[in-house]
Amino acid sequence: MPRLEFWFEFASTYSYLSAMRIEQLAATRGVEIMWRPFLLGPIFAAQGMTTSPFNLYPIKGAYMWRDMDREAARMGLPPVVRPDPFPQNGMLAARVATLATGNDWQAAFVRGVYDAQFARGLDISGPDVVSDVLSALGQDPVPILDRARNDRTVKDALRATTESARMLGIFGAPSFTAPDGEVFWGNDRLDAALDWVT
């Protein structure tokens, strides 16, 4: 079965759109999705940025929020709620998504965190929202959050994934990589990425 790696950052607006539609699109093409949570902060820092480009360039940010409104409506998603502050700190959620790799609840967890942030305007930086998402999936949040906070293996795995993204030339999210190393960037390139691997 063809595979596509989906590189996402919880603070990324367009990653939200991709996460909410990627499984259905991939299923129609017979493509397996590998979910790759990573952190854009270190990648942005290496480029000399201290925050999201959508904050650094207000005109670009205003366009992005309007585009998000249009795309959410087109996809049948709830109206987008701008999180405050933006971008949110998704470190804890990214660690949980990392330790969920290989588990059947990983994708649902990712979608749940994105829904909490961009459809309900909740703060995903602390444990409360992440815990609620886990509970809704039938997972016991206490041991999972303990591992996400304290397990060196989980922390190192997220660092390694972020470094892998950098080495692949990924500079933003969402990004998609094919087994041959081809990189596609942006929610609007998801169909092209799926076509490429098939």
N, C-alpha and C positions, 0 to 999 in steps of 0.2 A: 504494500500500500504506500503511495506517495506520502511524504511528510513535509510539513511546513512549520518552521519555528516562528512563534508569535512573541515578539519582544514588547513588553508593555511596562509602563510606569503608572502608578496609581494617581499621581498628580496630573497626568496627561488627559486632557479633554478628549482628544481624538482617539486615544486608546480605549476610552469608555465606549465610543461608538463601535469600534472594531470588536471589542469583547462581547458586545451584546448581539453581534450578528455572525461572528466567525464560524461557530460550530455548525450552524444551519447551512451556510454557504459551503463549508468544507464537506459536509455530508453529501451534498448533491453532486460533488465531484469525486467522492471517494478518497478524500485527503485526511490524513491524521494530523491533528494539531498538537504541537508541543508548546506548552505555556511556559514562557520565560520571563518571570518578574525580574526587573533590574532597577537600578537607581540612576536617574539622569543627573543628579547633583554633581557627582564627581566628573561626569563627562562634560557638563556645562562648565564646571570650574576649570577644566583643562583648556577650554576655549576662551577663558577669561570672563565668563558670565557668572553672576552671583544670584540670578533669579531666572524665571521663565522669560524667553524672548517676547512672550505676549505682554509681560510687564515692562520690559525694556523698551518696547516699541508700541506706544499706546494706540496708534492707528491700526497696527496689526492685531493688537488685542481686541479692539472694538470690532474689527471684522470677524475675528475668530468667534466671539460670543454670538454675533448675529448668525454666523454660519452654523454654529452649534444649534441654535434655535431652529433653523430651517431643517437641518439634517435630523434632529430628534423628531420633529413633526413628520418628516417624510418616512422615517422608520417606524412610526407609531409608538415612540417612547414618550414618557411624561415630559412636560416642559423642563428645560434645563434650569437648575438652580445654581447660581454662582456661589461656590464655597467661599467663606470668609474665615481666614485669609486664603488667598490663592497665590501660589500653589499650596496645597495641603502637604503636610509631612506624612508620607505613606510608608515610612520605614517599618513600623510594626506590621502593617498589613502585608508588605512585601516579604518580610520574614516568614509570616504564616503561610503565604502562598508558596514560598520556597520549600518549607517543610512539608507542604501538601503535595509536592511533586510526586507523581505516581499513584496518588489516591484519587478515587472517583469523585471526590467532592471539591477538588481544586478549582475547576472551571466555575462551578456554582458559587464558590467562595469569592472568586474574583468578580463575578457579576454582581454579587451581593454588596461588596464594598463599593463598587462603582455606582450602583443604584443609590446606596446610602449617601454618597458624596454629591453626585450630580443630579439626582432626581429628587432627593429629600433634603439636601443642603446640610447634612450632618458632618461633624468634625471627625475625620477618620484617624487623626493623629494619636488619640488615646485609646485605651483598651475597651472602653464601653461599647462603641459601635462595632469594633472587631469581634468582641465577645457576643454581641447580639446576633451578628451574621453567622457566627459559628453555631450558636444555639439553634437558630432557625434551620440549620442544616442537620440537626441531630447530633452535633459534635460537642463533646465536653470542652468548654473553652479553658478551663483552669489549667490542665496539663499542657495544652497547646500553647497558650500564652506564656506559660512558664518556660517552655522550650524556646519560644520565639525571643524571649527577653534574655535568656541566660545560657543557652546551648551554643558553645563556640562553633560547633559543626554547622549549625544553621547560619550563624553570622558569616562564617567563612564561605559557605556555599553562595550566599547572596553577593558577597564581595567578588567571588570568582565569576559568577554570572555577569556582573557588571563589567568586570575586566574583559570577559569574553566578548561582550557587546562592543566594547571599545576596540578590541583587536579586529573585530569584523568590520569596523568602519561605521558602526551605528552611531548616529549623532542626535537622534530624536526618536520619539515614540508616537504612534506605534511603528514598529519596523517588522519586517517579515524576511526570513532567510530560507533559501532553498538549500538542499543538500550539496549542490554544486558551488555554493558560496554566493550566489546572486542575492543582492540585497534590494528590498523594496521598502520605501519609506512613506508613511502616511496612510490614513484610513482610506483615501481614494485610490490606493494602489493594492488593496486587498484582493480584488478580483484578478488583477494582473498577476499577482504572486501565486494565487491558486492555479491560474491558467498555466503559469510557467512550470510548476511541479507536475502538472499532468500532461 
